[in-house]
Amino acid sequence: MLRHVARTSLCRVSRAATTFHGRVLDIERTSVPRQRASRYTQTFGNVFTDHMFLVDWDERAGWHTPRILPHGPMDLPPTCKGLQYSVQAFESVKAYRCNQSDCVRLFRPELHLHRLAYSAERMTLPSFNIRELLQCIKTLVRLDADWVPAEDKHALYVRMVLLSTDESLDVGPSRRARLFVVCSPVGPYFSRGRPALSLLAPRKRVRAPYGGFGSCMVRGVRMLSSSSEA
């Protein structure tokens, strides 16, 4: 009886999708395009493109069909582990417009995706195929290519987030998760006329202790910088 149960469990695991695939990407184009500004002089990351990428995961089915859909709010349970215990990882990459050929290029996306995968592993979030996610991101950027600024030192900021959507207050491994990508046309991070950057290295507030998450992009690693800057 125990052997039969164990064999059945293994069969269920093997049928779960270990990754999503860019070739089966479901695309829903927006019917209400957003208004684009000629220059992006707003605060960094406050303007967003027409579309976003989203794919869900659960422990039984694995990764679901990836989707590109109009940019907008998402439904998240208030008790999900991504909110309750900060079980999430994030990463960013930039897309630049080439002035000579007017093409759009992503800057070293593989390195950023490898770090996202490593951060997800540290947070016990599901693994994914880096090449498949890159293919989905390329499709998203092509769809919103008109949003990529042509001005010097401007880019399309591509933010990826993987978080636990498991609706539970326990501290066990996540049974559900969501990976989504949003894009924002941005100018220089530091506005003109701003004084030179000053760095503070306090001993009481440490961002990357030995054995910690300094090599990961997870929730909370940026807040120490924000509090010091404030």
Secondary structure, DSSP 8 states (H G I E B T S, - for coil): -HHHHHHHHHHHHHHSBSS--GGG-EE---SS-----SS--SSTT----SEEEEEEEETTTEE---EEEES------TTBHHHHS--EEEEEEEEEE-TTT--EEESSHHHHHHHHHHHHHHTT-----HHHHHHHHHHHHHHTGGGS--STT-EEEEEEEEEE--B-SS-S--SEEEEEEEEEEE--SS-TT---------SSS-SS-TTSSTTS-BTTTTHHHHHHH-
